[in-house]
Amino acid sequence: MTHTAYVLISCVMGQEHAVLDKIKEIPQIKTALITFGEYDLVAKIQADSSQEMAHIISSQIRQIQKIRSTITLHVV
Protein backbone atom coordinates (compact mmCIF):
# COMPACT_ATOMS: atom_id res chain seq x y z
CA MET A 1 0.00 0.00 0.00
CA THR A 2 1.33 3.41 -0.92
CA HIS A 3 1.32 6.11 1.75
CA THR A 4 0.66 9.67 0.62
CA ALA A 5 1.16 12.94 2.47
CA TYR A 6 1.20 16.63 1.68
CA VAL A 7 3.84 18.76 3.38
CA LEU A 8 3.23 22.48 3.83
CA ILE A 9 6.55 24.31 3.99
CA SER A 10 7.51 27.77 5.25
CA CYS A 11 10.82 29.11 3.93
CA VAL A 12 13.13 31.99 4.67
CA MET A 13 11.82 34.93 2.63
CA GLY A 14 13.17 34.95 -0.90
CA GLN A 15 14.44 31.35 -0.76
CA GLU A 16 11.37 29.59 -2.17
CA HIS A 17 12.93 28.66 -5.51
CA ALA A 18 16.13 27.34 -3.90
CA VAL A 19 14.11 25.18 -1.50
CA LEU A 20 11.85 24.00 -4.33
CA ASP A 21 14.89 22.87 -6.33
CA LYS A 22 16.17 20.84 -3.34
CA ILE A 23 12.74 19.33 -2.63
CA LYS A 24 12.44 18.16 -6.24
CA GLU A 25 15.69 16.17 -5.86
CA ILE A 26 13.96 13.75 -3.46
CA PRO A 27 12.64 10.80 -5.52
CA GLN A 28 9.53 10.25 -3.38
CA ILE A 29 8.34 13.83 -4.00
CA LYS A 30 5.75 13.51 -6.75
CA THR A 31 4.73 17.17 -6.95
CA ALA A 32 6.14 20.35 -5.41
CA LEU A 33 4.75 23.82 -5.98
CA ILE A 34 5.30 27.37 -4.76
CA THR A 35 2.21 28.84 -3.12
CA PHE A 36 1.10 32.22 -1.78
CA GLY A 37 -0.25 32.60 1.72
CA GLU A 38 0.83 31.27 5.10
CA TYR A 39 2.96 28.53 3.51
CA ASP A 40 5.47 29.00 0.70
CA LEU A 41 5.50 25.50 -0.79
CA VAL A 42 3.39 22.37 -0.86
CA ALA A 43 4.92 18.98 -1.66
CA LYS A 44 3.20 15.65 -2.30
CA ILE A 45 5.09 12.60 -1.03
CA GLN A 46 4.44 8.95 -1.84
CA ALA A 47 6.24 6.27 0.14
CA ASP A 48 5.97 2.51 0.55
CA SER A 49 5.59 2.65 4.35
CA SER A 50 4.89 5.06 7.17
CA GLN A 51 8.48 4.53 8.35
CA GLU A 52 9.82 5.60 4.96
CA MET A 53 7.49 8.61 5.05
CA ALA A 54 8.78 9.64 8.48
CA HIS A 55 12.39 9.25 7.31
CA ILE A 56 11.83 11.41 4.21
CA ILE A 57 10.21 14.16 6.24
CA SER A 58 12.59 14.21 9.21
CA SER A 59 15.90 13.27 7.55
CA GLN A 60 15.54 14.86 4.13
CA ILE A 61 12.92 17.60 3.93
CA ARG A 62 13.43 19.16 7.37
CA GLN A 63 17.20 19.14 6.91
CA ILE A 64 17.08 21.46 3.89
CA GLN A 65 18.57 24.82 4.79
CA LYS A 66 16.25 27.80 4.47
CA ILE A 67 13.18 25.81 5.62
CA ARG A 68 11.69 27.42 8.73
CA SER A 69 8.87 24.97 9.46
CA THR A 70 6.73 22.18 8.02
CA ILE A 71 3.29 20.73 8.60
CA THR A 72 2.54 17.23 7.34
CA LEU A 73 -0.94 16.16 6.26
CA HIS A 74 -1.02 12.35 6.01
CA VAL A 75 -3.73 11.20 3.61
CA VAL A 76 -5.94 8.41 5.02
Secondary structure, DSSP 8 states (H G I E B T S, - for coil): --EEEEEEEEE-TT-HHHHHHHHTTSTTEEEEEE--SS-SEEEEEEESSHHHHHHIIIIIITTSTTEEEEEEEE--
